[in-house]
Amino acid sequence: MTKAFYVTTPIYYVNDAPHIGHAYTTVAGDVLTRWRRQRQEDVFYLTGTDEHGTKVERTARDNGVEPQEWASKLVEESWKPVLDTIDAANDDFIRTTSDRHRIGVQKFWETLKENGYVYEADFEGPYCVGCEEFKRAGDLVDGKCPIHDRPVEMLHETNYFFKLAAFQDRLLEHYERHPAAVEPKSAYNEVVSFIRGGLDDISMSRSSVSWGVPLPWDEEQVVYVWFDALLNYITAIGYGQDQEKFDSIWPANVHLVGKDILRFHAVYWPAMLMAADLPLPEKVFAHGWLLVGGEKMSKSKLTGISPDQIIDDFGSDAFRYYFLRAIQFGQDGSFSWEDMAARYTSELANGLGNLASRATAMIGKYREGVLPEPGDYANADLALQELLVAAAERADAAMLQLDFSTGILAIKEFVDAVNVYVTEQEPWVLAKDEESAQRLDTVLYTICESLRAIAVLYHPVMPKSSVKIWESLGAAGELAEQAVTDVATWGQLAPGSTVTKGAALFPRLETT
Ligand code: MSP
C-alpha cells in the first residue's frame, strides 16, 4: 500500500468569520494538492476548525451563547461555506469538538502520561489570550503581546506539564539531519535558534478553563488548546481508532502554517510526536502575512477583508491566482485593490482570456468550428513546442517546492509567448489567401494545442476557467485527470473536434 501525500492547513479559530489571510493558506494548500493530484499522486488534504480555548469561549459568552452553539453556527455559516467559495478540494474537515477528535486527544495524552512525559506542578506566567499562549518575559513589549498589541493576563494554576525540555537534543539532531524539514530557510533558522536557546517544560492543561477536552485522568482540567488543536492532524486520519487509515496517511508531508504559529508546529508538535513514538512530519512550511497598511491583516484590528468581498467582483479563480502570483510564498505581502485590478486586467483578461477567445473565435470563423489537422511544422511552431516543454518543467519543479509565484509565472510566460505567436503568425492574413490554407491549419492547431496545455497547467490554480477552456476546445476526458507531467507531449487534441467560443473568461471590470 502506498502512503498518500498528506497536506494540512492550520485549523482556524472560530471566534470570528474567515478573512483573506485564512483563505490564503487554504488556497495555497489546495493548489499544491491539485497539482500533485495531476501528477497522478494520491493526496489527502485536510482543513478544519479549532473550537476550544479561552478566545472562543469568551467570544461566545460575549455574544450571549454557549461556546458549542457559537462554534457550530460559525462553522456551518462561515467556515465551511468559504471552502466552496474559494473552490477548495479538501478531503476532510476536522472539528475539534467532534467525538473522533476528543477520543484521539484523550488517547494521545494518556499515552504520553504512561510514557512518563507528563507531571503535575505549580505554574505562574503571563498569558496572551489572542495567541492562546503563555509568554516568556522576553517575548513581551511594554508588558504587551507584540502580535496582538494587548496586555497579557497573569495566570497562576496547578497544571500538568509536558516534558518538552527532554526533547531539546533530539529536536536539534532531527533538524540537523533534515534541513528541509522547516522552510523557508529563515523559518528553519528561527526554529533551530529557538531550540538552541533552551526549552522549558510546558503546561499542557488548564484548570481555570472548562471549554476543552477533559484530561482522561483528571476531569477537573482540560487539555491546553494548542495541545488539543495540533492533534487534529492525527485524529482526523484515524489515530487511536482506525490504524489502517492512519498508517496509509501519516506522517504529514506538508503542514502549511502562518509564520506566527511556527513554534507550535516545529518545536512542540514534533516533541509531542517523539514522546508518542510516532513518525515526524516531512515539512512545515511557514508562509508570510497578508498586510494591510503595513500590518498583519486581522479582524480584531478591523483590517480584515472577507474572501467574498473580492470574489464577488473578481471571481474565485482570479482570487486564487492573485495571491499566489503576486506574493512570494514565505514572504509577507501587501494587499491592494489597485494591484489586484491591474493584474486581473493585464494578466487574466487581456492575457489568458483574450488568447482563449481569439483562438476559439478564429476556429469558428475560418474553420467552421472544427479543429483542423496540422501540416508540417515550421520553426516558429517548433520553438513554441520547446517553450512549452521548458515551461512545464519549470512550473512542476516550482510547484513541488511550494514556490507558487514562480510556478504561475512559468505558465503565464508561456501564455504571453502564445499571444506573441498569434500576433506574429497573423492567421487573419493567412486566411485571405487560399494557398496558405494548410499553413493556417497548422497555426490554428498550434494555438489550440498550446491552449490545451495551458488549461492543464492552470487547472490546479484556476479550476473553473481552465475547465471552460478545456470544454471550449472540445478536448476529450476530464481535465482534472490530465497529467501535468505529460502536458508537453505535443498533439493531444484530436483534429476534427468541435471548438466553441464561450463567454469571456475574465469579464472586463466595471469602473465605478
Ligand atoms: N487555531 C490556530 C491554529 C491551530 S493549528 C493546529 C490559529 N488559528 S487562526 O485562525 O488564528 O490562524 C490560522 C492561520 O491563519 C494561521 O496560519 C495564521 O498565520 C493565518 N493567518 C491569520 N491572519 C493572517 C494574515 N493576515 N495573513 C496570512 N495569514 C494569516 O492560529
Residues whose N, C-alpha, C, O or C-beta is under 5 A from the ligand:
A	BS01	MSP	P10 I11 Y12 Y13 G21 H22 D50 A229 L230 V257 G258 K259 D260 I261 G288 W289 L290 K296 M297
